[in-house]
Amino acid sequence: MRPFSSGEAAKLVGVNDGYLRQLSLEGKGPQPETNTSGRRSYTFDDIQALRTYLDETGKSTRRYRPWRITGEHLQVVAVVNFKGGSGKTTTAAHLAQHLTLQGYRVLAVDLDPQASLSALHGYQPEFDIEENGTLYGAIRYDDERRDLRDIIRPTYFSGLDIIPGNIELMEFEHETPKALTSRQTDDPLFFSRVARALASVEQNYDVVVIDCPPQLGFLTLSALCAATALLIPVHPQMLDVMSMCQFLIMTSDLMSVVAKAGGNTDYDWMRYLVTRYEPSDGPQTQMVSFMRSLFADRVLTHMVLKSTAISDAGITKQTLYEVERQQFTRSTYDRAIESLDSVNGEIESLIRAAWRRT
């Protein structure tokens, strides 16, 4: 992770930069690095430690670590669409990292056999993931099933863990039909297995972000039944919107069958997210207006703008939250980061509303 300036650290923690300077001068809390010109910088571990220090020593009722409290249920956000190029993995990665930067305890789940989310966080699916090292290991039907806690891996973001993925996840698609025909009465059906696995670790996290595979199979249906919220990224072009509509029709039909069998289809919220949006593109603007006329406030107010900064960061397997601002022209970076922060901030407000927080 890159270092954060004192101004960035103060903004993330939610205090004044002058207050951080005073703490540093008094030798309280984690101490920043200071260069020859006197500029202070913090690692992200320092920022997390600052939150802990302020919560433990502060006299105000404010909580600098916005963790769940008793009565607030785990938020499981499924990012789903079976149209390629909708920005699903990019959306999931930036959302998980944004929430972590805000101080939440986050678990990212890579359910896509292509494992792009895993690669973005430093785990090469071909080399770094051992057998039974994906979510399949915790939801499989035989005696080799593992505890989910043994599969979860840390990332270089303090507070963000990941369940990596690889091609092994396809085994669940192949084994589920066999299990349905030879099911034991005490063995949970496929649609409840992801939820059951996540329940074993829910006390350790505030939010789970699931990057679903680009297909409507047993993995996706199981993730939809484990979710408390749905986020559907869509590129504002006619073919993409048509594909999304087909996806919604098929999902509705299948989920109604699952619901009759006891699956969970009750969500705190469901939103469409417009991705790769170009404000100067007339047809895209018309398509966004069309979506808003159809889905009203289910379309997020803010949109992810198409930006070379986001795509260029992906070349080095990074997100925009990781790269240095100096790698881009200031206007390009600022425009892209403002877009992402606005979108993820709006999603964070939906999560807080589900917890009934003001």
C-alpha positions in Angstrom: 0.0 0.0 0.0 1.1 3.5 -0.7 1.7 5.9 2.2 -1.0 8.5 3.0 -0.3 12.2 3.6 -1.4 13.6 6.9 -4.3 15.4 5.2 -5.5 12.1 3.7 -5.1 10.3 7.0 -7.0 13.0 8.8 -9.9 12.8 6.3 -10.1 9.0 6.5 -10.1 8.9 10.3 -12.5 11.9 10.5 -10.4 14.4 12.5 -8.7 17.7 11.8 -5.1 17.5 10.4 -4.0 19.9 13.2 -5.3 17.4 15.8 -3.1 14.7 14.2 -0.1 17.0 14.3 -0.7 17.7 18.0 -0.9 13.9 18.7 2.4 13.5 16.8 4.1 16.3 18.8 2.9 14.8 22.1 4.1 11.3 21.1 0.6 9.8 21.4 -0.8 7.1 19.1 1.0 5.7 16.1 3.8 8.0 14.9 4.0 9.1 11.3 7.1 9.1 9.0 8.5 12.6 8.6 10.7 13.5 5.6 13.4 16.1 5.5 11.0 18.9 4.7 8.8 18.0 7.7 6.0 16.4 5.7 4.2 13.7 7.7 2.9 10.4 6.1 1.1 7.4 7.6 0.8 3.8 6.5 -2.7 2.4 6.3 -1.8 0.2 9.4 -1.0 3.5 11.2 -4.5 4.8 10.2 -6.2 1.7 11.5 -4.2 2.0 14.7 -5.2 5.7 15.0 -8.9 4.7 14.9 -8.3 2.1 17.7 -6.3 4.7 19.8 -9.0 7.3 19.4 -11.8 4.9 20.3 -10.0 3.7 23.4 -8.8 7.0 24.6 -11.3 9.5 23.3 -13.9 11.1 25.6 -16.6 11.7 23.0 -19.3 9.2 22.1 -18.2 9.1 18.5 -16.9 5.8 17.2 -13.9 6.0 14.8 -14.2 2.3 14.0 -17.6 2.0 12.5 -17.9 -1.7 13.3 -21.3 -3.5 13.7 -22.8 -3.5 17.1 -25.4 -5.9 18.6 -28.6 -5.9 16.5 -26.9 -4.9 13.3 -26.8 -7.8 10.9 -23.9 -8.7 8.6 -24.3 -7.0 5.2 -23.6 -9.3 2.3 -23.5 -7.4 -1.0 -23.7 -9.6 -4.1 -22.3 -7.8 -7.2 -23.9 -9.7 -10.1 -24.5 -9.5 -13.8 -23.8 -12.1 -16.5 -22.9 -9.6 -19.2 -19.2 -9.4 -19.7 -17.6 -6.0 -19.5 -20.2 -4.5 -17.1 -17.4 -3.7 -14.6 -18.5 -6.2 -12.1 -15.1 -7.2 -10.7 -13.8 -3.6 -10.8 -16.9 -2.5 -8.9 -16.5 -5.2 -6.3 -12.8 -4.5 -5.7 -13.3 -0.7 -5.3 -16.3 -1.1 -3.1 -14.5 -3.6 -0.8 -11.4 -1.3 -0.6 -13.4 1.8 0.0 -15.3 0.3 2.9 -12.0 -0.9 4.3 -10.5 2.6 4.0 -13.5 3.9 5.9 -12.7 1.5 8.8 -15.1 -1.4 8.3 -14.1 -5.0 8.6 -14.6 -6.4 5.1 -14.5 -9.9 3.5 -14.2 -10.1 -0.3 -15.4 -13.3 -1.8 -14.2 -14.3 -5.3 -16.9 -16.6 -6.8 -15.7 -16.1 -10.3 -13.6 -19.1 -11.6 -11.6 -16.5 -13.7 -10.5 -15.1 -10.3 -9.8 -11.5 -11.4 -10.6 -10.2 -7.9 -8.0 -12.6 -6.4 -5.4 -11.5 -8.9 -6.1 -7.8 -8.1 -5.2 -8.6 -4.4 -2.0 -10.5 -5.1 -3.2 -14.1 -5.3 -2.5 -15.7 -8.7 -5.2 -18.4 -9.2 -2.9 -20.8 -11.1 0.0 -20.7 -8.5 -1.1 -19.3 -5.1 -4.4 -21.2 -4.4 -4.0 -24.7 -3.2 -6.6 -27.5 -3.7 -9.7 -26.8 -1.6 -8.5 -23.2 -1.1 -11.6 -21.5 -2.6 -15.1 -21.2 -1.3 -15.8 -24.5 -2.8 -13.8 -26.1 -0.1 -16.3 -24.8 2.5 -19.5 -25.7 0.6 -18.6 -29.0 -1.1 -20.8 -32.0 -0.5 -18.2 -34.7 0.6 -16.1 -35.3 3.7 -13.3 -33.0 2.4 -15.2 -29.9 3.3 -13.1 -27.4 5.3 -13.9 -24.7 7.8 -14.2 -21.4 6.1 -11.8 -19.8 8.6 -9.0 -22.0 7.2 -9.7 -20.7 3.7 -9.8 -16.9 4.3 -6.6 -15.1 3.5 -5.4 -11.6 4.5 -4.6 -8.9 2.0 -2.2 -6.0 2.1 -5.2 -3.8 3.2 -5.4 -4.0 7.0 -9.0 -4.9 7.7 -9.7 -6.6 4.3 -9.6 -10.3 3.9 -10.4 -12.4 0.9 -11.6 -15.8 -0.1 -9.8 -16.4 -3.3 -11.1 -18.2 -6.4 -9.9 -20.3 -9.3 -11.2 -22.8 -11.7 -12.0 -25.2 -8.8 -15.2 -23.3 -8.2 -16.7 -25.0 -11.3 -16.7 -28.2 -9.3 -19.8 -26.9 -7.4 -21.6 -26.5 -10.7 -20.8 -30.1 -11.6 -21.4 -31.7 -8.2 -24.7 -30.0 -7.3 -26.9 -31.9 -9.8 -25.5 -35.2 -8.5 -26.1 -34.1 -4.9 -29.7 -33.1 -5.7 -30.5 -36.6 -7.0 -28.8 -38.4 -4.0 -29.5 -35.9 -1.3 -29.4 -37.0 2.4 -32.2 -35.5 4.5 -29.8 -33.7 6.8 -27.7 -32.2 4.0 -28.5 -28.5 3.2 -29.7 -27.7 -0.3 -27.2 -25.9 -2.6 -28.8 -22.5 -2.2 -28.2 -22.4 1.6 -24.6 -23.5 1.6 -22.9 -20.1 1.0 -25.0 -18.5 3.7 -24.2 -21.3 6.1 -20.4 -20.9 5.5 -20.5 -17.2 5.9 -22.5 -17.5 9.2 -19.5 -19.3 10.7 -17.3 -16.1 10.4 -19.9 -13.3 10.6 -18.7 -12.1 14.0 -15.4 -11.1 12.4 -16.8 -8.8 9.7 -19.2 -5.9 9.0 -19.6 -6.3 5.2 -19.1 -9.2 2.8 -18.7 -8.3 -0.9 -19.2 -11.2 -3.3 -18.0 -11.0 -6.9 -20.4 -13.4 -8.6 -19.5 -15.4 -11.7 -20.8 -14.1 -15.1 -23.4 -16.9 -15.4 -26.6 -17.9 -13.7 -25.6 -21.2 -12.2 -25.7 -22.8 -8.8 -22.9 -20.7 -7.4 -24.7 -17.5 -8.4 -28.1 -18.7 -7.0 -26.4 -19.7 -3.7 -24.7 -16.3 -3.5 -28.1 -14.5 -4.2 -29.6 -16.5 -1.3 -26.8 -15.5 1.0 -27.0 -11.9 0.1 -28.7 -9.1 2.0 -28.3 -6.7 -0.9 -27.8 -6.8 -4.6 -25.7 -4.5 -6.8 -26.1 -4.8 -10.5 -23.5 -3.0 -12.6 -24.6 -2.1 -16.2 -22.9 -0.4 -19.1 -25.4 2.2 -20.5 -25.7 0.8 -24.0 -28.7 -0.9 -25.6 -27.2 -4.5 -25.9 -26.0 -4.4 -22.3 -29.3 -3.2 -20.9 -31.1 -5.9 -23.0 -28.8 -8.5 -21.6 -29.4 -7.3 -18.1 -33.2 -7.5 -18.6 -32.8 -11.1 -19.8 -30.7 -11.8 -16.7 -33.3 -10.3 -14.4 -36.1 -12.3 -16.1 -34.2 -15.6 -15.7 -33.1 -14.8 -12.2 -36.7 -13.9 -11.2 -38.0 -17.3 -12.5 -35.3 -19.3 -10.8 -35.4 -17.4 -7.5 -39.2 -17.9 -7.3 -38.5 -21.7 -7.4 -35.8 -21.4 -4.8 -38.0 -19.3 -2.6 -40.7 -22.0 -2.6 -38.0 -24.4 -1.4 -37.0 -22.2 1.5 -34.3 -20.0 0.0 -33.9 -16.4 1.1 -35.0 -13.7 -1.3 -35.5 -10.8 1.1 -33.0 -8.0 0.5 -32.4 -4.8 2.4 -31.8 -3.0 -0.9 -31.2 -3.6 -4.6 -29.6 -1.0 -6.9 -28.4 -0.7 -10.5 -25.0 1.0 -11.0 -24.2 2.7 -14.2 -20.5 2.0 -15.1 -18.1 3.2 -17.7 -20.3 6.3 -18.3 -19.2 9.0 -20.7 -21.2 12.2 -20.1 -20.4 13.5 -23.5 -21.9 10.4 -25.2 -25.4 11.3 -26.3 -26.8 7.8 -26.7 -25.4 6.8 -23.2 -27.1 9.8 -21.6 -30.4 8.8 -23.3 -30.0 5.2 -22.1 -29.3 6.4 -18.5 -32.5 8.5 -18.7 -34.4 5.5 -20.0 -33.1 3.3 -17.1 -34.1 6.0 -14.6 -37.6 6.2 -16.1 -38.0 2.4 -15.7 -36.3 1.8 -12.3 -36.5 5.2 -10.7 -34.6 5.5 -7.4 -33.3 1.9 -7.8 -30.6 3.4 -10.1 -27.8 4.8 -8.0 -27.6 8.6 -8.3 -23.9 8.6 -8.9 -22.2 6.7 -11.8 -18.7 5.3 -12.4 -17.2 7.4 -15.1 -15.1 5.9 -17.9 -11.5 6.8 -17.0 -8.1 6.0 -18.3 -6.9 6.2 -14.7 -9.0 3.2 -13.6 -8.1 1.1 -16.7 -4.4 2.0 -16.4 -4.3 1.1 -12.7 -5.7 -2.3 -13.7 -2.7 -2.9 -16.0 -0.5 -3.3 -12.9 -3.2 -5.2 -11.0 -4.1 -2.3 -8.9 -7.2 -0.2 -8.1 -7.4 3.5 -8.1 -7.3 3.5 -4.3 -3.8 2.0 -4.4 -1.9 3.9 -7.1 -0.1 7.2 -6.5 -1.8 10.3 -7.7 1.4 11.4 -9.4 1.1 8.6 -12.0 -1.7 10.6 -13.8 -2.5 14.1 -14.7 -4.2 15.7 -11.7 -7.5 16.3 -13.4 -7.8 12.8 -14.7 -7.1 11.3 -11.3 -9.3 13.7 -9.4 -12.2 13.1 -11.7 -12.0 9.3 -11.5 -11.5 9.2 -7.7 -14.4 11.6 -7.1 -16.6 9.4 -9.2 -15.6 6.2 -7.2 -15.9 7.9 -3.8 -19.4 9.2 -4.7 -20.6 5.8 -5.8 -19.1 3.9 -2.9 -20.2 6.6 -0.5 -23.8 6.2 -1.7 -23.6 2.4 -1.2 -22.1 2.9 2.2 -25.1 5.1 3.1 -27.4 2.2 2.0 -25.5 -0.2 4.3 -25.8 2.3 7.2 -29.5 2.7 6.5 -30.0 -1.1 6.7 -28.4 -0.9 10.2 -30.8 2.0 11.0 -27.9 4.4 11.6 -28.3 8.1 11.1 
